[in-house]
Amino acid sequence: MLANASADPHDIVFDHVSAEWSDYDAMIVLGANAATSQPRAITVSSSIVGEALAGAGQVVGANFSGYSGQGPTAPDGMIDLDLHHDLFAGTSHRMPLLTVKSARLVNDFVYAWTYYPMRSKGLRDFINNFFKTRSGVPAPTHEIQAWTENSGNDTSVAPSFYLSGNVGPSDPTGTSNWSMTALALNESADEASSPLATSYQRSSAIPTPAGYVPITPDPASTLGSTLLNTSRSAPYDGAGASRALDCSGKWIDARDPVDKRIVNAVANGTNLYGNYDYSSLANSPQSQADLGGWPALAAGTPCADTNNNGLPDVWESYWAGQLGLGTVLNPGAFSFGDNYTNLDHYLSGLSPGP
């Protein structure tokens, strides 16, 4: 995703992304030691990460760290990385792996890991996340692991964890979160001890940086309905590329067959496809063909935009009339009287038309 920090990547949001069928990590943010600025202030939200392919020898999800073997210079500069309201499913581990200085994991749904789920080194918040195994299958490891080794691409900052409101096999009620932690022994699933020593524990969350919007956590118990949203009820939200706008600014269902199959399997506690359980490379799909092939997607029809200003005619004419501005809106103007441009109002679905 981001594999070079030379362009000073920061203040970036990846929202409602479906990142699947990757031969290695589906999402990667790597800092380069030669750069003066490292990836920072990056958010991944409301996305699906998973259903990995085994072609590269691993079936993994997301990895935010420095380049392998180059030491802590890059990851020590990687701060304020946030993953919230994401679904991780269909990988053996790295759900996600974060060896950067500071990051927050809030309201993420982690499903059916076979090695380890969340593993981190550095300052980390784990808030109101939900961990689920396949029906009848015990959890192979604890939900949250601390990584203390320096493998050449990790931050020099020791694990410092804040946990609150997480729910999983080790703490089904969410009242004893520290029991969900363990010390990782190696890159595989092995654990040295559990729970973590209290020296790794923080009593308060990382403060929201000045000028940034705080993440408002939902109860972990609600994530099954909000992120999966298998009923596809309006406004058709949920993890992944789940919805689109029609020409009048209304949300319509846009979840494709692959995403529907994945979220339904997570809801039902089954394998995502066939007998593939990601317990080994042999028990993981090798290619798209093993998963039924590429889905057929409807082409759709572009919205009419006579003046080519980015606002569909039907939406623009309706709201121009409602706001007393004739038939044309300036997409960059603030005609609605708030802090959002007219284009923002359309693209965010804030003001649906008739």
C-alpha positions as CSV (number, residue, x, y, z in Angstrom):
1,M,0.0,0.0,0.0
2,L,2.6,2.5,1.1
3,A,6.1,1.1,0.6
4,N,8.2,4.3,0.4
5,A,8.3,7.2,2.8
6,S,10.3,9.6,0.5
7,A,7.1,11.4,-0.5
8,D,6.3,12.2,3.1
9,P,3.0,10.3,3.3
10,H,0.7,11.6,6.1
11,D,-2.9,12.5,6.7
12,I,-4.2,9.7,4.6
13,V,-7.5,7.8,5.0
14,F,-8.3,4.4,3.4
15,D,-12.1,4.0,4.0
16,H,-14.5,1.2,3.0
17,V,-11.8,-0.7,1.1
18,S,-12.1,-4.4,0.2
19,A,-8.5,-5.8,0.3
20,E,-8.6,-9.5,-0.6
21,W,-7.0,-12.2,-2.7
22,S,-3.5,-11.0,-2.0
23,D,-0.5,-13.3,-2.3
24,Y,1.1,-11.6,0.7
25,D,0.0,-8.8,3.1
26,A,-3.2,-7.3,1.7
27,M,-2.2,-4.0,3.3
28,I,1.3,-2.8,4.0
29,V,2.7,0.5,5.3
30,L,6.5,0.4,5.4
31,G,8.8,3.2,6.4
32,A,12.1,3.8,4.5
33,N,15.2,4.5,6.7
34,A,16.6,6.9,4.1
35,A,13.6,9.2,4.3
36,T,13.5,12.2,6.6
37,S,9.7,11.8,7.2
38,Q,8.0,8.5,7.8
39,P,4.4,7.4,7.2
40,R,2.2,8.9,9.9
41,A,-1.3,10.0,10.6
42,I,-2.8,7.2,8.5
43,T,-6.2,5.7,9.0
44,V,-7.7,2.4,7.7
45,S,-11.4,2.3,8.5
46,S,-14.5,0.3,7.7
47,S,-12.5,-2.0,5.5
48,I,-12.3,-5.8,4.9
49,V,-8.8,-7.3,5.0
50,G,-8.3,-11.0,4.2
51,E,-9.2,-14.1,2.2
52,A,-5.5,-14.3,1.4
53,L,-3.9,-16.6,-1.2
54,A,-1.0,-18.9,-0.5
55,G,1.1,-18.2,-3.6
56,A,3.9,-16.3,-1.8
57,G,4.2,-18.8,1.0
58,Q,2.2,-16.9,3.7
59,V,-1.5,-16.1,4.1
60,V,-1.4,-12.9,6.1
61,G,-3.4,-9.7,6.5
62,A,-1.9,-6.3,7.3
63,N,1.7,-5.3,8.3
64,F,2.7,-1.8,9.4
65,S,6.5,-1.6,10.1
66,G,9.9,-0.6,8.7
67,Y,11.7,-2.3,5.8
68,S,13.1,-5.7,6.8
69,G,16.6,-5.6,8.3
70,Q,17.1,-1.9,8.4
71,G,16.6,-1.2,12.1
72,P,14.2,1.0,14.0
73,T,14.9,4.4,12.4
74,A,11.8,4.2,10.2
75,P,9.2,2.6,12.6
76,D,10.2,5.0,15.3
77,G,8.9,7.8,13.1
78,M,5.7,6.0,12.3
79,I,3.1,7.5,14.6
80,D,-0.7,8.0,14.8
81,L,-1.7,4.9,12.7
82,D,-5.3,4.0,13.3
83,L,-7.3,1.0,12.3
84,H,-10.9,1.1,13.3
85,H,-14.2,-0.6,12.3
86,D,-12.3,-3.1,10.1
87,L,-13.0,-6.8,9.5
88,F,-10.0,-9.2,9.4
89,A,-10.9,-12.6,8.1
90,G,-9.4,-15.4,6.0
91,T,-5.7,-15.2,7.1
92,S,-3.6,-17.2,9.5
93,H,-2.1,-14.1,11.2
94,R,-1.2,-10.4,11.0
95,M,-4.7,-9.2,11.8
96,P,-2.9,-6.9,12.0
97,L,0.9,-6.8,12.9
98,L,2.0,-3.4,14.0
99,T,5.6,-2.7,15.0
100,V,5.5,1.1,14.8
101,K,5.8,3.7,17.5
102,S,2.1,4.5,18.1
103,A,-1.2,3.2,16.8
104,R,-4.8,2.6,17.8
105,L,-7.0,-0.4,17.1
106,V,-10.6,0.4,17.8
107,N,-13.7,-1.6,17.0
108,D,-12.0,-4.1,14.7
109,F,-13.6,-7.5,14.2
110,V,-11.0,-10.4,14.0
111,Y,-12.2,-13.8,12.8
112,A,-10.8,-17.3,12.8
113,W,-7.0,-16.8,13.2
114,T,-4.9,-19.9,13.1
115,Y,-1.5,-18.5,14.2
116,Y,-2.0,-15.2,16.0
117,P,-4.4,-12.3,15.5
118,M,-3.2,-8.9,16.8
119,R,0.5,-8.5,17.5
120,S,2.2,-5.2,18.4
121,K,5.3,-3.5,19.6
122,G,5.2,0.2,20.7
123,L,2.5,2.4,22.1
124,R,-0.8,0.7,21.4
125,D,-4.5,1.1,22.3
126,F,-6.8,-1.8,21.9
127,I,-10.4,-0.6,22.4
128,N,-13.7,-2.4,22.0
129,N,-12.4,-5.0,19.5
130,F,-14.3,-8.3,18.9
131,F,-12.5,-11.6,18.4
132,K,-14.4,-14.6,17.1
133,T,-13.4,-18.2,16.2
134,R,-15.2,-20.6,13.9
135,S,-18.0,-22.5,15.5
136,G,-16.7,-25.3,17.6
137,V,-13.0,-24.3,17.1
138,P,-11.1,-23.1,20.1
139,A,-8.8,-20.1,19.9
140,P,-5.2,-21.3,19.1
141,T,-3.6,-18.3,20.8
142,H,-4.5,-15.3,22.8
143,E,-6.1,-12.3,21.1
144,I,-3.4,-9.7,21.7
145,Q,0.3,-10.5,21.6
146,A,3.3,-8.3,22.5
147,W,6.4,-8.5,20.3
148,T,9.6,-7.6,22.2
149,E,12.3,-8.7,19.8
150,N,14.1,-6.5,17.4
151,S,14.0,-8.3,14.0
152,G,15.4,-5.4,12.1
153,N,12.2,-3.6,11.1
154,D,10.6,-2.9,14.5
155,T,10.3,0.2,16.6
156,S,12.7,0.6,19.5
157,V,9.8,1.5,21.8
158,A,8.8,-1.4,24.1
159,P,5.2,-2.6,24.1
160,S,3.0,-0.3,26.1
161,F,-0.6,-1.5,25.9
162,Y,-3.9,0.1,26.9
163,L,-6.9,-2.3,26.7
164,S,-10.6,-1.6,27.3
165,G,-13.9,-3.1,26.2
166,N,-12.4,-5.9,24.1
167,V,-14.4,-9.2,23.8
168,G,-13.0,-12.6,22.8
169,P,-12.6,-16.2,23.8
170,S,-10.1,-15.3,26.6
171,D,-12.6,-12.7,28.0
172,P,-16.1,-13.3,26.7
173,T,-17.6,-10.6,29.0
174,G,-15.0,-7.9,28.3
175,T,-14.4,-7.4,32.0
176,S,-10.9,-8.9,32.3
177,N,-9.1,-7.7,29.2
178,W,-5.5,-8.3,30.4
179,S,-6.2,-12.0,30.3
180,M,-6.4,-11.6,26.5
181,T,-2.7,-10.7,26.3
182,A,0.4,-12.9,25.8
183,L,4.1,-12.5,25.1
184,A,5.0,-13.7,21.6
185,L,7.9,-16.1,21.4
186,N,8.6,-16.0,17.6
187,E,7.0,-15.1,14.3
188,S,4.8,-18.2,14.4
189,A,2.0,-18.8,16.9
190,D,4.2,-19.7,19.9
191,E,3.7,-17.8,23.1
192,A,6.2,-17.5,26.0
193,S,3.7,-16.5,28.7
194,S,0.2,-15.2,29.4
195,P,-0.9,-12.7,30.6
196,L,1.7,-10.1,29.9
197,A,3.6,-8.6,32.8
198,T,1.9,-5.5,34.1
199,S,5.0,-3.5,33.2
200,Y,3.6,-3.5,29.7
201,Q,0.2,-2.1,30.8
202,R,-0.9,1.5,30.5
203,S,-3.8,2.9,32.5
204,S,-4.9,5.5,29.9
205,A,-5.4,5.8,26.2
206,I,-3.1,7.6,23.8
207,P,-4.4,11.3,23.7
208,T,-5.9,12.3,20.4
209,P,-3.4,14.7,18.7
210,A,-4.4,18.3,18.5
211,G,-6.5,19.1,15.5
212,Y,-7.4,15.5,14.8
213,V,-10.9,14.0,15.1
214,P,-11.2,11.5,17.9
215,I,-12.4,7.9,17.2
216,T,-15.7,7.3,19.0
217,P,-15.8,3.6,19.9
218,D,-19.0,1.5,19.7
219,P,-19.6,-1.4,22.1
220,A,-17.8,-4.5,20.9
221,S,-21.1,-6.4,21.0
222,T,-22.6,-4.3,18.2
223,L,-19.8,-5.0,15.6
224,G,-21.5,-8.1,14.3
225,S,-24.5,-6.1,13.1
226,T,-22.8,-2.9,12.1
227,L,-19.7,-4.2,10.3
228,L,-21.2,-7.4,8.8
229,N,-24.7,-6.0,8.2
230,T,-25.7,-9.2,6.4
231,S,-29.3,-8.0,6.2
232,R,-28.2,-5.2,3.9
233,S,-30.6,-2.7,5.4
234,A,-30.4,0.9,4.4
235,P,-28.2,2.9,4.4
236,Y,-26.3,-0.2,3.4
237,D,-23.2,0.5,5.5
238,G,-20.8,-2.1,6.7
239,A,-17.1,-3.1,6.3
240,G,-15.6,-3.1,2.8
241,A,-16.8,-1.5,-0.4
242,S,-20.3,-2.0,0.8
243,R,-22.3,0.8,-0.8
244,A,-22.4,3.5,-3.5
245,L,-24.3,6.7,-4.2
246,D,-27.0,6.9,-6.9
247,C,-27.4,10.0,-9.0
248,S,-29.8,11.6,-6.5
249,G,-27.3,11.2,-3.6
250,K,-29.0,8.1,-1.9
251,W,-27.0,5.2,-0.7
252,I,-27.5,1.9,-2.6
253,D,-26.2,-1.6,-1.9
254,A,-22.9,-2.2,-3.6
255,R,-21.4,-5.2,-1.7
256,D,-20.1,-7.6,-4.3
257,P,-20.5,-11.5,-4.2
258,V,-17.1,-12.1,-2.6
259,D,-17.7,-9.6,0.2
260,K,-21.2,-11.0,0.8
261,R,-19.8,-14.5,1.0
262,I,-17.1,-13.5,3.5
263,V,-19.3,-11.6,5.9
264,N,-22.0,-14.3,5.8
265,A,-19.4,-16.9,6.7
266,V,-18.1,-14.7,9.6
267,A,-21.7,-14.3,10.8
268,N,-22.4,-18.0,10.6
269,G,-19.0,-19.1,12.1
270,T,-18.0,-21.2,9.1
271,N,-15.0,-21.3,6.7
272,L,-15.1,-18.5,4.2
273,Y,-15.0,-20.9,1.3
274,G,-15.2,-24.7,1.1
275,N,-12.7,-26.5,3.4
276,Y,-10.1,-23.8,3.4
277,D,-9.4,-23.0,7.1
278,Y,-6.0,-21.3,6.8
279,S,-4.4,-23.8,9.3
280,S,-1.6,-24.4,6.8
281,L,-0.6,-23.4,3.3
282,A,-2.1,-26.6,2.0
283,N,-5.4,-25.7,3.6
284,S,-5.4,-22.2,2.1
285,P,-6.5,-21.2,-1.4
286,Q,-3.7,-20.9,-4.0
287,S,-5.5,-18.7,-6.5
288,Q,-8.7,-17.0,-7.4
289,A,-9.8,-20.1,-9.2
290,D,-9.9,-22.0,-5.9
291,L,-12.5,-19.5,-4.7
292,G,-14.9,-19.7,-7.6
293,G,-13.1,-17.3,-9.9
294,W,-13.6,-13.6,-10.4
295,P,-17.2,-12.4,-9.7
296,A,-19.4,-10.9,-12.3
297,L,-19.9,-7.2,-11.6
298,A,-22.6,-5.0,-13.1
299,A,-21.1,-2.2,-15.2
300,G,-23.5,0.6,-14.0
301,T,-24.4,3.8,-15.8
302,P,-22.6,7.2,-15.2
303,C,-24.7,10.0,-13.8
304,A,-25.6,12.8,-16.2
305,D,-23.4,15.9,-15.5
306,T,-24.2,18.4,-18.2
307,N,-21.8,21.1,-16.9
308,N,-19.1,18.7,-15.9
309,N,-18.7,20.1,-12.4
310,G,-18.8,16.8,-10.6
311,L,-22.3,17.1,-9.3
312,P,-25.0,14.9,-11.0
313,D,-27.7,16.9,-12.8
314,V,-30.6,15.5,-10.8
315,W,-28.9,16.2,-7.4
316,E,-27.6,19.6,-8.5
317,S,-30.9,20.9,-9.9
318,Y,-32.9,19.7,-6.9
319,W,-30.6,21.3,-4.2
320,A,-30.0,24.5,-6.2
321,G,-33.8,24.9,-6.2
322,Q,-34.2,24.1,-2.5
323,L,-31.4,26.6,-1.6
324,G,-32.8,29.3,-3.9
325,L,-29.8,29.3,-6.2
326,G,-31.6,28.5,-9.5
327,T,-30.4,25.3,-11.2
328,V,-26.6,25.3,-10.8
329,L,-24.4,24.8,-7.7
330,N,-20.7,25.6,-7.3
331,P,-19.2,22.3,-6.1
332,G,-16.6,24.2,-4.0
333,A,-19.1,26.6,-2.3
334,F,-20.6,26.2,1.1
335,S,-24.2,26.6,0.1
336,F,-25.6,24.5,2.9
337,G,-24.2,26.8,5.6
338,D,-21.9,24.4,7.3
339,N,-18.3,23.4,7.0
340,Y,-18.9,21.0,4.1
341,T,-18.7,22.0,0.4
342,N,-21.5,21.2,-1.9
343,L,-19.4,18.4,-3.4
344,D,-18.8,17.1,0.1
345,H,-22.6,17.0,0.7
346,Y,-23.1,14.8,-2.4
347,L,-20.1,12.5,-2.1
348,S,-20.7,11.9,1.7
349,G,-24.4,11.2,1.2
350,L,-25.2,14.1,3.6
351,S,-28.0,15.5,1.6
352,P,-29.9,12.9,-0.5
353,G,-32.2,14.3,-3.2
354,P,-35.8,13.2,-4.0
